[in-house]
């Protein structure tokens, strides 16, 4: 790899505000202007987020500006909500821009569809200078040329039919409304001096490529060159798949008499089989990462390391960086070649999560993780809906999920205020155990969903199979330390629990009051195990009533959050299940 130390970049500089000393090697010694220029034909994914991040970091590391520009010239493929999602995803990730479609700025507009007159103006200039011409070939004519080239085994180049048309005739035909595009005459073999790949030059002749399409919109190549120059972009960091097109861009810069920016083409992200990432190869859409609960800073940290390293000999915790670390450590030495996506996101997420749990206040925690938890609830609800025994649809996970508890359901009029507040309470209650939305929901499953009868039945059968019987221990009056154990059926113990809970007023339904009433009873319930001596079974009983014996958060706080009404509903259901089991057992 070519090493660039204090490279003398030759982009258009803001010399009115130079940096006196570069922070370190491998950075320009002036304020860089960079841009992220996505197309609203799809949603942000980790490859494009990485591109945005590298450009953002270069601008911030040099005290420059980071721009957002929308390449929306492919009107037929625009996804209606992609622009809105783009803004949301970038801001969620923690990236903001100094200029852009929603911010404005001195070099706007920042949507290519609003800059068509600029592209037409410079295309006409190239025609006048003899560096471009109008092409009136019909699509079917071009298809025939392509077929003949394939048949002959020759390069797929335009044959130059319209390059010989007299300029006056060409202008007249265009004025009369004859459909046409505009092609650029390259005429030589341009090369690129790339910061990653060094000197790059295409092997074959460059085609007379199209710069303005028949619909009047510019091609990607032309619009990028015009916009980057007029917006004073000094550095372009983008995916290596664009390297093959960059000689065209260099040729356009030179034809227009402009200085090209510095180019850095970063390695293509691929899977373990060397295939370019796509939705078929896993969740690469940013929203899927957000819904799985990854921290924004952890995702940025992860994608930064896909083709970039802080330096030799760094590993482990030195790879874990917050935004200030990323800016201070950033440099322009990237890994050459394809980058295989790894599983380091898990380590980085855990490292950031530990720090977050140590430092974060509850309100910020809620604001950060509540959206992911709500998205997870929707996924679990979809899983529950797929389990429909009446129609023969069986879902193992769905079978474990009952209806949402009433407090977690939207109101009949669609108001989600009460439900949202309840979910916030659930998230706050057990926040120290939070790792991801799905793991958190499974741990707190029956705080949000009711316990299905099948879970009650199966868990009771399994538990009682290991015991000879259940007993309630009573301390005899006047006999110090002596006690009497009387056998009880599960339903009888649940009935005793109900009689303890019923007198507690709704206003006193708190962890402390419940504990004062219930704890003595819990400590008096025992099981005669088939494999060991007597053992306390009161907490097992309570966990069976509340959660079908599923492991989860502390029981008394769980009862407070569920509320008296939902708790007593579960007590009644558990009692009914226990009685049915006892009748079946004889």
LUMTI-507589 format. One line per 5 residues: number of its first residue (from 1); their letters; for each residue x negated, y, z of C-alpha. Coordinates in steps of 0.001 Angstrom, whole numbers, plus 500000, padded with zeros to 6 digits. Each point is the difference from the previous one (the first is absolute). Layout:
BEGIN
NUM) A) X Y Z ~ ...
This chain:
BEGIN
1) XXXXX) 500000 500000 500000 ~ 498775 503486 499187 ~ 499299 502013 503157 ~ 500991 503637 499870 ~ 498394 502129 502699
6) XXXXX) 501126 503616 500230 ~ 501151 499743 496426 ~ 500225 503389 498300 ~ 503617 499858 498931 ~ 500842 502264 497099
11) XXXXX) 503756 500455 500363 ~ 501512 503458 500161 ~ 499064 501158 503455 ~ 501564 502395 502461 ~ 496691 501755 500528
16) XXXXX) 501653 502767 501962 ~ 500257 497574 502920 ~ 496977 497695 499825 ~ 499109 497618 502767 ~ 496652 501093 501395
21) XXXXX) 498809 496445 500607 ~ 501565 496761 498827 ~ 501167 497812 502854 ~ 497987 497072 498701 ~ 498682 498342 496866
26) XXXXX) 502376 498708 497317 ~ 502268 503049 500140 ~ 500051 503117 497834 ~ 498710 503177 501639 ~ 503053 502011 499007
31) XXXXX) 503719 499915 500705 ~ 501539 497222 497916 ~ 503439 500332 498443 ~ 501587 496587 499567 ~ 503381 498726 498999
36) XXXXX) 502289 496998 500265 ~ 502142 499725 496879 ~ 502492 497137 500250 ~ 502813 499238 497593 ~ 503534 499783 501449
41) XXXXX) 500611 496758 498112 ~ 499595 497910 503144 ~ 499188 500162 503682 ~ 496757 500636 501831 ~ 497914 496848 500562
46) XXXXX) 496711 499357 501781 ~ 497929 500530 496844 ~ 501432 503431 499350 ~ 499882 500862 503714 ~ 496287 499193 499965
51) XXXXX) 499517 502323 497010 ~ 501896 502776 501766 ~ 497988 499462 503190 ~ 496587 500161 498286 ~ 500933 503251 498262
56) XXXXX) 501442 501403 503218 ~ 496867 499121 501979 ~ 497632 501523 497445 ~ 501926 503274 500093 ~ 500123 500081 503805
61) XXXXX) 496371 498920 500446 ~ 498827 502944 497877 ~ 502517 502566 501232 ~ 501782 499958 496635 ~ 503564 499480 498803
66) XXXXX) 502056 496891 499281 ~ 502787 500304 497399 ~ 503033 497877 499207 ~ 501135 499957 496369 ~ 502818 497970 498472
71) XXXXX) 499363 498339 496648 ~ 503630 499738 498939 ~ 499601 500088 496214 ~ 501169 496383 499550 ~ 503606 501050 500430
76) XXXXX) 501514 496657 498973 ~ 498330 498125 502872 ~ 500579 502457 502854 ~ 501567 498405 503098 ~ 502663 502397 501384
81) XXXXX) 498851 500083 503654 ~ 496282 499369 499423 ~ 498989 503655 500424 ~ 501807 500326 503332 ~ 498530 496705 501205
86) XXXXX) 496524 501118 498923 ~ 500136 503067 502242 ~ 501405 497967 502904 ~ 497437 497201 499699 ~ 497001 502332 499744
91) XXXXX) 501132 502062 502972 ~ 500772 496873 502024 ~ 496461 498788 499278 ~ 498600 503297 501287 ~ 498925 501607 496717
96) XXXXX) 501013 503559 499184 ~ 499084 502187 497063 ~ 499030 503635 499583 ~ 501813 500483 496688 ~ 502739 497998 498337
101) XXXXX) 503551 499882 498596 ~ 501558 500561 503421 ~ 497299 502372 501312 ~ 499376 502166 496949 ~ 496609 501604 499479
106) XXXXX) 498025 502284 497675 ~ 499612 497414 497218 ~ 503597 498768 499653 ~ 502258 498672 498889 ~ 498844 496650 501351
111) XXXXX) 502314 497785 497951 ~ 498820 499154 496497 ~ 503548 500167 498618 ~ 499979 503710 500928 ~ 496692 500669 498204
116) XXXXX) 500946 498971 496438 ~ 499305 503435 498530 ~ 496409 499838 501304 ~ 499402 496648 498314 ~ 501539 501230 496729
121) XXXXX) 497817 503129 500097 ~ 496754 498044 500364 ~ 501046 497379 497459 ~ 500575 502795 497458 ~ 496564 501394 500853
126) XXXXX) 498422 496630 499203 ~ 501873 499888 496680 ~ 498718 503476 499092 ~ 496464 498947 500925 ~ 500230 496939 497783
131) XXXXX) 499797 497604 502971 ~ 503576 498715 499742 ~ 502700 499456 497368 ~ 503692 499223 499766 ~ 500900 496407 499195
136) XXXXX) 503317 499381 498234 ~ 499680 496207 499809 ~ 503173 498229 501029 ~ 499927 497396 502785 ~ 500612 497219 497479
141) XXXXX) 497020 501199 497941 ~ 497787 499828 503081 ~ 501294 496509 500792 ~ 499031 498877 496489 ~ 496485 501458 500430
146) XXXXX) 499648 498187 503330 ~ 501162 496690 498515 ~ 497534 500303 497105 ~ 497128 500791 502369 ~ 500839 496938 502084
151) XXXXX) 500198 497873 496868 ~ 496643 501299 498731 ~ 498387 499726 503421 ~ 499031 503651 499898 ~ 500195 502535 502880
156) XXXXX) 503443 501396 500759 ~ 499294 503532 498779 ~ 502204 502475 498204 ~ 499047 500039 496300 ~ 499991 503787 499700
161) XXXXX) 502868 500271 497479 ~ 501139 503414 501233 ~ 496541 501380 500714 ~ 499722 501104 496351 ~ 503216 502027 499885
166) XXXXX) 499360 503666 499217 ~ 500400 502112 503185 ~ 502522 502336 498339 ~ 502113 497071 498786 ~ 499784 498432 503436
171) XXXXX) 501180 503208 501665 ~ 502859 500353 497502 ~ 501222 496430 500553 ~ 499863 500475 503761 ~ 501941 503298 499713
176) XXXXX) 502681 498172 498018 ~ 500523 497640 502913 ~ 498295 496906 498620 ~ 499183 497665 502929 ~ 496312 499763 500752
181) XXXXX) 497398 499520 502670 ~ 496613 501700 500342 ~ 496762 498003 499841 ~ 496567 501021 501232 ~ 496955 499517 497757
186) XXXXX) 497227 498628 502148 ~ 497391 499470 497300 ~ 497227 498698 502288 ~ 499246 497684 502920 ~ 500411 502036 503228
191) XXXXX) 498520 498686 503234 ~ 500788 500430 503685 ~ 497543 500470 502849 ~ 502063 498339 502719 ~ 499059 500295 503692
196) XXXXX) 500670 496286 500527 ~ 499233 498271 496706 ~ 497329 502356 498695 ~ 499765 500587 496240 ~ 503024 498547 498230
201) XXXXX) 500589 499930 496249 ~ 502541 498005 498009 ~ 498552 497521 497550 ~ 502292 500771 497071 ~ 501149 503084 498156
206) XXXXX) 502510 502210 501795 ~ 503417 500124 498340 ~ 501789 503159 498856 ~ 502147 499714 503078 ~ 503323 501707 500617
211) XXXXX) 500047 503044 502279 ~ 503608 501193 499404 ~ 502694 497368 499474 ~ 502912 500220 497558 ~ 502303 501130 502841
216) XXXXX) 497766 503034 500661 ~ 498610 498644 503266 ~ 496243 499668 500462 ~ 498250 496700 500485 ~ 498349 499197 503320
221) XXXXX) 496545 500711 498561 ~ 500799 503466 498691 ~ 502100 501223 502917 ~ 497371 498907 502514 ~ 497235 501914 498272
226) XXXXX) 502052 503176 499622 ~ 501290 499883 503570 ~ 496705 499115 501659 ~ 498263 502887 498241 ~ 502700 502599 500618
231) XXXXX) 500294 498923 503646 ~ 496219 500234 500518 ~ 499625 496343 501000 ~ 496339 499244 500731 ~ 500203 496258 500711
236) XXXXX) 502258 497208 498738 ~ 500006 496812 502078 ~ 502211 497309 498500 ~ 500236 496272 499269 ~ 497394 498281 497803
241) XXXXX) 502708 499050 497488 ~ 499823 503610 498754 ~ 496266 499904 499287 ~ 500542 498669 496467 ~ 502191 503037 499222
246) XXXXX) 497658 502592 501480 ~ 497833 500431 496840 ~ 503157 501343 498341 ~ 500374 502500 502812 ~ 496371 501073 499692
251) XXXXX) 500472 500489 496239 ~ 503036 502217 500648 ~ 498120 502093 502547 ~ 497172 500541 497540 ~ 502364 500815 497100
256) XXXXX) 501701 502634 502137 ~ 496667 501418 501150 ~ 500565 499099 503649 ~ 497801 498462 502696 ~ 501341 496632 501091
261) XXXXX) 500370 499132 503691 ~ 497935 497312 501688 ~ 501559 496526 499653 ~ 499885 497164 502532 ~ 501802 496804 499002
266) XXXXX) 500625 497723 502982 ~ 500346 496235 499786 ~ 503293 498360 499104 ~ 501803 498303 502900 ~ 500481 496285 499314
271) XXXXX) 501251 496937 501883 ~ 497858 497017 500989 ~ 500456 498573 496494 ~ 498651 503159 498387 ~ 503422 501057 498729
276) XXXXX) 501102 503621 500108 ~ 502366 500625 502863 ~ 503655 500190 499126 ~ 503301 499491 501782 ~ 499806 496347 498992
281) XXXXX) 496858 499641 502124 ~ 501437 501336 503250 ~ 501233 503145 501650 ~ 497882 502847 498694 ~ 502728 502672 500093
286) XXXXX) 499277 502447 502840 ~ 503543 499635 501335 ~ 499427 496272 500572 ~ 496938 500771 502130 ~ 501931 502637 501925
291) XXXXX) 502910 497609 500616 ~ 497592 497366 501321 ~ 498912 502523 502612 ~ 496471 500891 498957 ~ 498810 503300 501404
296) XXXXX) 499489 502718 497365 ~ 496424 500630 501141 ~ 499298 496249 499985 ~ 501214 499720 496405 ~ 497840 502950 498912
301) XXXXX) 497029 498516 501850 ~ 500604 496643 498290 ~ 500284 501288 496422 ~ 496992 502291 500511 ~ 497816 496925 500545
306) XXXXX) 501172 498311 496779 ~ 497001 500973 497896 ~ 498310 502411 502404 ~ 497855 499603 503119 ~ 498720 502421 502649
311) XXXXX) 496490 498708 499308 ~ 497683 497029 500291 ~ 500142 497963 503159 ~ 503388 501311 501107 ~ 502696 497535 500949
316) XXXXX) 502606 499248 502624 ~ 501093 502951 502088 ~ 497924 502403 497876 ~ 502461 499269 497203 ~ 502872 501228 502186
321) XXXXX) 500446 503704 499262 ~ 502522 502717 500656 ~ 500494 502802 497508 ~ 497215 502169 501406 ~ 497624 497036 499777
326) XXXXX) 500975 499302 496409 ~ 499429 503601 498968 ~ 496668 500289 501808 ~ 498660 496699 498637 ~ 501283 500253 496427
331) XXXXX) 497577 499875 497073 ~ 500162 499265 496276 ~ 498221 496669 499933 ~ 502597 497418 499021 ~ 499733 496266 499368
336) XXXXX) 499691 499131 496328 ~ 502272 497302 498564 ~ 503327 498477 501014 ~ 500921 500117 503689 ~ 501644 496931 501508
341) XXXXX) 502695 500965 502479 ~ 499292 498467 503435 ~ 501818 499474 503292 ~ 498031 502583 501925 ~ 503202 501986 500451
346) XXXXX) 500873 497736 502966 ~ 496780 500843 501866 ~ 500295 503698 499199 ~ 503641 500099 501057 ~ 499243 498336 503351
351) XXXXX) 497103 502383 500649 ~ 502096 503087 499306 ~ 502934 498558 501939 ~ 497882 499511 503129 ~ 498881 503611 499878
356) XXXXX) 503532 501176 499302 ~ 501520 498149 502927 ~ 497360 501481 502266 ~ 500431 503594 498899 ~ 503515 500436 498601
361) XXXXX) 502921 501542 501886 ~ 503396 498195 499776 ~ 501689 502582 497754 ~ 497288 499830 497354 ~ 500072 496200 500209
366) XXXXX) 503739 499987 499333 ~ 499757 502407 497061 ~ 497228 497938 498440 ~ 501490 496513 500337 ~ 503770 500477 500033
371) XXXXX) 500340 500139 496166 ~ 498143 496692 499628 ~ 502124 498380 502701 ~ 503217 501175 498335 ~ 498801 498575 496674
376) XXXXX) 499205 496737 501798 ~ 503522 499866 501449 ~ 501384 500233 496456 ~ 497790 497080 498912 ~ 501141 497895 502953
381) XXXXX) 503624 500834 499260 ~ 499494 498845 496399 ~ 498486 496757 501330 ~ 502999 499510 502281 ~ 502381 500574 497101
386) XXXXX) 498243 497267 498003 ~ 500871 497456 502691 ~ 503592 499049 499208 ~ 500882 496407 500893 ~ 503480 500416 498526
391) XXXXX) 498404 500398 496587 ~ 497223 497509 500591 ~ 497329 502702 500321 ~ 497450 499173 502695 ~ 497300 502374 501223
396) XXXXX) 497841 498829 502920 ~ 499267 503552 501139 ~ 503520 501158 499264 ~ 501426 497217 502171 ~ 498263 501529 503024
401) XXXXX) 501605 503410 499558 ~ 503502 500878 501125 ~ 501877 503239 499289 ~ 498352 503257 501026 ~ 500827 501002 503549
406) XXXXX) 502758 502643 499902 ~ 497660 502789 501128 ~ 497704 499322 497029 ~ 502782 500199 497419 ~ 500929 503165 498103
411) XXXXX) 503345 501456 500988 ~ 503102 499262 497936 ~ 499661 503410 498309 ~ 496388 499256 499051 ~ 498447 502146 502748
416) XXXXX) 496676 498407 501004 ~ 499194 502319 502910 ~ 500885 497501 502758 ~ 498354 497098 498166 ~ 496828 502006 499384
421) XXXXX) 499806 501011 503649 ~ 500390 496377 501073 ~ 497208 498870 497638 ~ 497800 502774 501420 ~ 500596 498629 503504
426) XXXXX) 499105 496488 498889 ~ 496807 501220 498350 ~ 498989 502033 503064 ~ 500752 497145 502389 ~ 497346 497588 498697
431) XXXXX) 497724 502301 498033 ~ 496753 498654 501459 ~ 500632 496698 498223 ~ 500539 501661 496601 ~ 497873 498628 497143
436) XXXXX) 502316 500136 496987 ~ 503749 500376 499398 ~ 500577 496286 499416 ~ 497996 498738 502989 ~ 501675 502599 502207
441) XXXXX) 503491 499080 498779 ~ 499417 496299 500597 ~ 498763 500715 503505 ~ 503013 502250 500737 ~ 502437 498076 497806
446) XXXXX) 502832 499732 502510 ~ 499802 503602 501090 ~ 501254 500875 496532 ~ 501987 496934 498973 ~ 502383 497790 501935
451) XXXXX) 498974 496433 500818 ~ 501659 497488 497615 ~ 501883 497168 501669 ~ 497770 497454 498251 ~ 496944 501522 501736
456) XXXXX) 501707 499732 503399 ~ 500945 496366 499365 ~ 496664 498788 498662 ~ 497900 501807 502603 ~ 502137 498654 502865
461) XXXXX) 499780 496429 498681 ~ 496226 500235 499649 ~ 499514 501563 503427 ~ 502259 497602 501907 ~ 498413 496961 498345
466) XXXXX) 496917 500694 502130 ~ 501835 500207 503359 ~ 501781 497579 502302 ~ 502182 502783 501335 ~ 500356 503610 501135
471) XXXXX) 500277 501188 503601 ~ 500914 503100 501934 ~ 497952 500481 503156 ~ 501706 501553 503008 ~ 498226 500948 503230
476) XXXXX) 501921 498511 502922 ~ 501225 502442 502670 ~ 498013 499771 503200 ~ 497485 497527 498602 ~ 496796 501937 499396
481) XXXXX) 498373 498991 496765 ~ 502425 497125 499377 ~ 501980 499865 496821 ~ 502621 497922 498332 ~ 499949 499180 496282
486) XXXXX) 503376 499232 498445 ~ 500384 498675 496435 ~ 501668 502331 497512 ~ 500953 499720 496399 ~ 498735 502685 497595
491) XXXXX) 503500 501459 499655 ~ 500303 500303 503793 ~ 496720 501900 500225 ~ 501104 502309 497195 ~ 503278 500577 501869
496) XXXXX) 498025 500970 503117 ~ 497966 502452 497893 ~ 503217 501499 498652 ~ 501373 500583 503497 ~ 496794 501804 500948
501) XXXXX) 500034 502265 496936 ~ 503699 500869 499815 ~ 500089 502346 503024 ~ 497157 502182 498659 ~ 501497 503248 498669
506) XXXXX) 499081 501218 496530 ~ 498307 503021 501556 ~ 497809 497739 502132 ~ 499085 497680 497114 ~ 496271 500657 500242
511) XXXXX) 496931 497827 500211 ~ 499629 500772 503714 ~ 503627 499360 501029 ~ 500269 496844 497913 ~ 496758 498730 501490
516) XXXXX) 501191 500593 503587 ~ 503110 497905 499387 ~ 498659 497294 497697 ~ 496465 499268 501258 ~ 501026 498081 503176
521) XXXXX) 502249 497756 497890 ~ 497309 499430 497366 ~ 497499 498932 502658 ~ 502513 497480 501382 ~ 500520 498002 496794
526) XXXXX) 497804 496935 499480 ~ 499679 497131 497574 ~ 498968 496423 500753 ~ 497653 499396 497090 ~ 499430 496519 498578
531) XXXXX) 496291 500712 499629 ~ 499222 501955 503186 ~ 501405 500979 503373 ~ 502643 502629 500697 ~ 499422 503249 498140
536) XXXXX) 501673 503350 500014 ~ 502568 500188 497229 ~ 501847 503245 500687 ~ 498141 502039 497379 ~ 500490 497162 497486
541) XXXXX) 503727 500170 500700 ~ 500069 503763 499541 ~ 497951 499821 496793 ~ 502327 497318 498648 ~ 503033 502186 500712
546) XXXXX) 498467 503117 498464 ~ 497898 498592 497154 ~ 500536 496281 499550 ~ 496645 499389 501756 ~ 498163 501898 497253
551) XXXXX) 496781 501655 501298 ~ 500157 503756 500066 ~ 499796 503125 502140 ~ 500679 500181 503743 ~ 503514 498863 500907
556) XXXXX) 501231 502669 502429 ~ 499109 502942 497699 ~ 501601 497993 497178 ~ 503259 499864 501950 ~ 499889 503754 500562
561) XXXXX) 499557 500697 496286 ~ 502678 497502 498945 ~ 502413 501648 502426 ~ 502556 498350 502255 ~ 502559 499290 497284
566) XXXXX) 497589 498115 497705 ~ 498359 498202 502943 ~ 503352 498772 501327 ~ 500999 498936 496497 ~ 496915 497774 499895
571) XXXXX) 500694 498658 503476 ~ 503503 498963 498893 ~ 498708 498408 496791 ~ 497253 498126 501843 ~ 502510 498692 502519
576) XXXXX) 502246 498725 497233 ~ 497097 498244 498255 ~ 498850 498451 503291 ~ 503469 498629 500762 ~ 500284 498452 496538
581) XXXXX) 496571 498408 500392 ~ 500920 498626 503429 ~ 503226 498493 498639 ~ 498070 498368 497175 ~ 497430 498607 502440
586) X) 502723 498604 502241
